[in-house]
Amino acid sequence: MDFFKFFQREDVASKDIAKERLRLILVHDRANVSPKFLEMIKSQLIDLISDYMEIEEDQMEVKLTKMLNDDEVSVPALVANIPIKKVKHLAKN
């Protein structure tokens, strides 16, 4: 058994991981958004969503990526992955 293969993810090559990290850094730079700003957004999303759902805050991910708009132009996109434990049933007014 190759010792170094034990520490590698078999499904993703390290060059692909590095390429994805570089792409995300470039998106952050182009959108002029700091990691501190993303943490602030994450905190506010937690506050808002917690009124309606119980969520796994420690597993929540907020990141900037890019996507194509209707004109096929690449634009920054905010993506949030928020694991939900339970939906709170609020009384309707």
N, CA, C and O of each residue as an XYZ file, in Angstrom:
372
protein
N       0.838     -1.187      0.000
C       0.000      0.000      0.000
C       0.877      1.243      0.000
O       1.809      1.356      0.797
N       0.577      2.166     -0.891
C       1.324      3.417     -0.971
C       0.914      4.313      0.193
O      -0.260      4.653      0.336
N       1.870      4.690      1.014
C       1.595      5.460      2.221
C       0.913      6.795      1.918
O      -0.004      7.189      2.638
N       1.337      7.489      0.880
C       0.789      8.808      0.570
C      -0.628      8.751      0.028
O      -1.372      9.723      0.159
N      -1.013      7.657     -0.566
C      -2.384      7.522     -1.056
C      -3.383      7.503      0.089
O      -4.559      7.817     -0.094
N      -2.905      7.132      1.272
C      -3.770      7.102      2.446
C      -4.303      8.504      2.769
O      -5.419      8.639      3.271
N      -3.517      9.542      2.485
C      -3.894     10.915      2.808
C      -4.577     11.648      1.658
O      -5.006     12.788      1.835
N      -4.688     11.041      0.518
C      -5.292     11.687     -0.636
C      -6.744     11.284     -0.783
O      -7.133     10.159     -0.469
N      -7.549     12.240     -1.272
C      -8.923     11.907     -1.629
C      -8.877     11.250     -2.993
O      -8.311     11.805     -3.934
N      -9.461     10.089     -3.104
C      -9.372      9.350     -4.357
C     -10.246      9.926     -5.451
O      -9.932      9.784     -6.633
N     -11.361     10.586     -5.070
C     -12.297     11.048     -6.072
C     -11.917     12.393     -6.699
O     -12.438     12.745     -7.757
N     -11.013     13.147     -6.059
C     -10.639     14.462     -6.575
C      -9.121     14.585     -6.559
O      -8.483     14.362     -5.530
N      -8.552     14.937     -7.697
C      -7.109     15.120     -7.789
C      -6.713     16.435     -7.118
O      -7.496     17.384     -7.099
N      -5.508     16.491     -6.573
C      -5.052     17.697     -5.880
C      -4.997     18.897     -6.825
O      -5.227     20.028     -6.397
N      -4.696     18.667     -8.102
C      -4.671     19.793     -9.041
C      -6.076     20.373     -9.223
O      -6.229     21.579     -9.414
N      -7.097     19.522     -9.164
C      -8.471     20.015     -9.284
C      -8.884     20.811     -8.050
O      -9.589     21.814     -8.155
N      -8.440     20.358     -6.884
C      -8.723     21.090     -5.646
C      -8.038     22.449     -5.692
O      -8.650     23.463     -5.357
N      -6.778     22.479     -6.102
C      -6.033     23.736     -6.199
C      -6.688     24.681     -7.208
O      -6.780     25.885     -6.967
N      -7.138     24.137     -8.324
C      -7.792     24.950     -9.349
C      -9.080     25.565     -8.805
O      -9.358     26.736     -9.063
N      -9.869     24.792     -8.056
C     -11.115     25.292     -7.475
C     -10.826     26.374     -6.441
O     -11.523     27.388     -6.399
N      -9.815     26.174     -5.611
C      -9.456     27.191     -4.610
C      -9.019     28.484     -5.278
O      -9.410     29.568     -4.844
N      -8.220     28.384     -6.321
C      -7.780     29.572     -7.045
C      -8.968     30.281     -7.690
O      -9.044     31.510     -7.666
N      -9.882     29.528     -8.257
C     -11.074     30.109     -8.873
C     -11.886     30.877     -7.838
O     -12.361     31.979     -8.116
N     -12.051     30.308     -6.645
C     -12.809     30.983     -5.595
C     -12.099     32.248     -5.116
O     -12.751     33.251     -4.827
N     -10.772     32.207     -5.032
C     -10.010     33.404     -4.646
C     -10.217     34.506     -5.676
O     -10.407     35.668     -5.316
N     -10.181     34.146     -6.951
C     -10.388     35.143     -8.007
C     -11.797     35.733     -7.961
O     -11.976     36.933     -8.167
N     -12.786     34.900     -7.692
C     -14.161     35.390     -7.578
C     -14.264     36.368     -6.416
O     -14.880     37.425     -6.545
N     -13.658     36.017     -5.271
C     -13.687     36.909     -4.107
C     -13.026     38.237     -4.434
O     -13.543     39.297     -4.082
N     -11.879     38.182     -5.109
C     -11.173     39.418     -5.463
C     -11.984     40.279     -6.420
O     -12.068     41.496     -6.249
N     -12.573     39.656     -7.412
C     -13.346     40.422     -8.402
C     -14.609     41.013     -7.793
O     -15.046     42.091     -8.195
N     -15.198     40.316     -6.828
C     -16.399     40.817     -6.177
C     -16.047     41.776     -5.035
O     -16.930     42.406     -4.454
N     -14.751     41.883     -4.718
C     -14.265     42.769     -3.670
C     -14.946     42.466     -2.329
O     -15.406     43.378     -1.641
N     -15.007     41.178     -1.965
C     -15.653     40.740     -0.742
C     -14.620     40.030      0.133
O     -13.949     39.099     -0.315
N     -14.501     40.472      1.369
C     -13.539     39.871      2.287
C     -14.171     38.688      3.013
O     -15.395     38.582      3.083
N     -13.342     37.801      3.550
C     -13.871     36.693      4.355
C     -14.681     37.209      5.558
O     -15.665     36.588      5.959
N     -14.267     38.333      6.121
C     -14.998     38.925      7.253
C     -16.416     39.316      6.823
O     -17.373     39.132      7.576
N     -16.538     39.853      5.614
C     -17.844     40.234      5.082
C     -18.733     38.997      4.903
O     -19.921     39.033      5.222
N     -18.156     37.910      4.394
C     -18.913     36.664      4.236
C     -19.364     36.118      5.586
O     -20.475     35.601      5.702
N     -18.516     36.224      6.607
C     -18.907     35.784      7.948
C     -20.050     36.632      8.490
O     -20.929     36.123      9.185
N     -20.040     37.930      8.170
C     -21.123     38.809      8.594
C     -22.435     38.396      7.921
O     -23.480     38.357      8.571
N     -22.384     38.093      6.646
C     -23.575     37.625      5.923
C     -24.066     36.312      6.535
O     -25.265     36.135      6.753
N     -23.141     35.400      6.808
C     -23.498     34.106      7.401
C     -24.205     34.304      8.739
O     -25.216     33.658      9.013
N     -23.678     35.187      9.561
C     -24.281     35.468     10.871
C     -25.697     36.026     10.726
O     -26.601     35.632     11.462
N     -25.885     36.929      9.789
C     -27.210     37.511      9.590
C     -28.187     36.492      9.013
O     -29.369     36.509      9.356
N     -27.711     35.609      8.145
C     -28.566     34.536      7.620
C     -29.002     33.603      8.753
O     -30.159     33.185      8.807
N     -28.079     33.281      9.649
C     -28.408     32.425     10.784
C     -29.496     33.078     11.628
O     -30.463     32.421     12.012
N     -29.343     34.368     11.918
C     -30.343     35.085     12.713
C     -31.712     35.054     12.043
O     -32.721     34.802     12.701
N     -31.748     35.304     10.760
C     -33.010     35.347     10.023
C     -33.664     33.969      9.928
O     -34.846     33.815     10.236
N     -32.901     32.987      9.508
C     -33.452     31.655      9.273
C     -33.844     30.971     10.582
O     -34.778     30.170     10.610
N     -33.130     31.287     11.666
C     -33.420     30.671     12.964
C     -34.812     31.004     13.475
O     -35.338     30.284     14.323
N     -35.417     32.070     12.987
C     -36.797     32.386     13.356
C     -37.775     31.359     12.783
O     -38.870     31.184     13.318
N     -37.397     30.691     11.723
C     -38.302     29.788     11.010
C     -37.893     28.316     11.055
O     -38.729     27.429     10.884
N     -36.586     28.059     11.287
C     -36.076     26.696     11.239
C     -34.956     26.503     12.245
O     -34.247     27.449     12.588
N     -34.802     25.281     12.711
C     -33.610     24.913     13.469
C     -32.592     24.420     12.454
O     -32.879     23.530     11.654
N     -31.397     25.005     12.494
C     -30.375     24.662     11.498
C     -29.095     24.195     12.179
O     -28.871     24.445     13.363
N     -28.269     23.518     11.406
C     -26.937     23.081     11.853
C     -25.966     24.226     11.558
O     -25.354     24.265     10.491
N     -25.829     25.150     12.498
C     -25.007     26.343     12.275
C     -23.550     26.001     11.987
O     -22.916     26.641     11.148
N     -23.018     25.001     12.677
C     -21.612     24.651     12.503
C     -21.324     23.996     11.157
O     -20.170     23.942     10.734
N     -22.353     23.499     10.479
C     -22.169     22.864      9.171
C     -22.599     23.772      8.024
O     -22.511     23.385      6.859
N     -23.059     24.968      8.346
C     -23.515     25.917      7.328
C     -22.321     26.468      6.553
O     -21.286     26.801      7.131
N     -22.483     26.557      5.243
C     -21.435     27.096      4.379
C     -22.002     28.249      3.564
O     -23.090     28.148      2.998
N     -21.255     29.343      3.511
C     -21.608     30.472      2.663
C     -20.370     30.793      1.847
O     -19.290     30.998      2.401
N     -20.526     30.835      0.529
C     -19.365     31.125     -0.316
C     -19.788     31.904     -1.541
O     -20.960     31.936     -1.916
N     -18.808     32.527     -2.147
C     -19.017     33.196     -3.420
C     -18.508     32.284     -4.518
O     -17.460     31.651     -4.383
N     -19.245     32.224     -5.584
C     -18.829     31.454     -6.744
C     -19.225     32.266     -7.963
O     -19.575     33.438     -7.832
N     -19.179     31.688     -9.110
C     -19.635     32.414    -10.294
C     -20.602     31.550    -11.077
O     -20.553     30.321    -11.023
N     -21.472     32.210    -11.797
C     -22.443     31.514    -12.635
C     -22.716     32.365    -13.860
O     -22.371     33.545    -13.905
N     -23.333     31.756    -14.842
C     -23.686     32.487    -16.059
C     -25.086     33.054    -15.921
O     -26.009     32.355    -15.502
N     -25.246     34.331    -16.275
C     -26.586     34.915    -16.251
C     -27.286     34.618    -17.581
O     -26.768     33.856    -18.397
N     -28.451     35.213    -17.800
C     -29.228     34.944    -19.016
C     -28.495     35.343    -20.291
O     -28.753     34.788    -21.359
N     -27.585     36.303    -20.182
C     -26.814     36.757    -21.349
C     -25.509     35.990    -21.510
O     -24.641     36.385    -22.288
N     -25.371     34.877    -20.762
C     -24.166     34.041    -20.804
C     -22.918     34.791    -20.338
O     -21.813     34.502    -20.796
N     -23.094     35.755    -19.426
C     -21.993     36.497    -18.840
C     -21.754     35.951    -17.440
O     -22.700     35.736    -16.682
N     -20.501     35.729    -17.101
C     -20.158     35.198    -15.787
C     -20.292     36.290    -14.731
O     -19.704     37.365    -14.854
N     -21.078     36.000    -13.688
C     -21.304     36.964    -12.605
C     -21.105     36.258    -11.262
O     -21.295     35.046    -11.160
N     -20.719     37.022    -10.227
C     -20.586     36.413     -8.897
C     -21.946     35.956     -8.378
O     -22.969     36.576     -8.666
N     -21.948     34.862     -7.609
C     -23.175     34.344     -7.011
C     -22.882     33.938     -5.570
O     -21.864     33.306     -5.287
N     -23.779     34.306     -4.670
C     -23.667     33.903     -3.281
C     -24.398     32.579     -3.113
O     -25.581     32.473     -3.438
N     -23.694     31.568     -2.603
C     -24.279     30.245     -2.435
C     -24.240     29.895     -0.950
O     -23.192     29.979     -0.309
N     -25.386     29.503     -0.416
C     -25.470     29.113      0.991
C     -25.976     27.677      1.080
O     -27.012     27.336      0.508
N     -25.244     26.852      1.792
C     -25.636     25.478      2.059
C     -25.988     25.430      3.544
O     -25.106     25.529      4.396
N     -27.289     25.276      3.857
C     -27.769     25.382      5.227
C     -28.518     24.099      5.613
O     -29.683     23.933      5.254
N     -27.856     23.194      6.341
C     -28.539     21.971      6.777
C     -29.653     22.305      7.779
O     -29.424     23.013      8.760
N     -30.844     21.795      7.524
C     -32.021     22.080      8.347
C     -32.310     20.884      9.253
O     -32.431     19.751      8.788
N     -32.418     21.159     10.557
C     -32.797     20.120     11.518
C     -34.312     19.955     11.545
O     -34.838     18.845     11.466
N     -34.997     21.088     11.658
C     -36.442     21.035     11.834
C     -37.049     22.384     11.445
O     -36.467     23.436     11.709
N     -38.227     22.339     10.813
C     -38.951     23.547     10.477
C     -39.865     23.880     11.651
O     -40.593     23.026     12.156
N     -39.811     25.141     12.072
C     -40.670     25.583     13.173
C     -42.041     25.917     12.603
O     -42.145     26.610     11.592
N     -43.063     25.440     13.231
C     -44.425     25.732     12.787
C     -44.944     26.921     13.557
O     -45.294     26.817     14.733
N     -44.990     28.049     12.882
C     -45.443     29.281     13.520
C     -46.932     29.436     13.316
O     -47.460     29.071     12.265
N     -47.611     29.974     14.309
C     -49.055     30.213     14.198
C     -49.298     31.286     13.162
O     -48.612     32.308     13.133
N     -50.293     31.044     12.299
C     -50.634     32.031     11.281
C     -51.490     33.102     11.910
O     -52.413     32.799     12.667
N     -51.191     34.373     11.602
C     -51.948     35.500     12.165
C     -53.156     35.804     11.342
O     -53.910     36.721     11.667
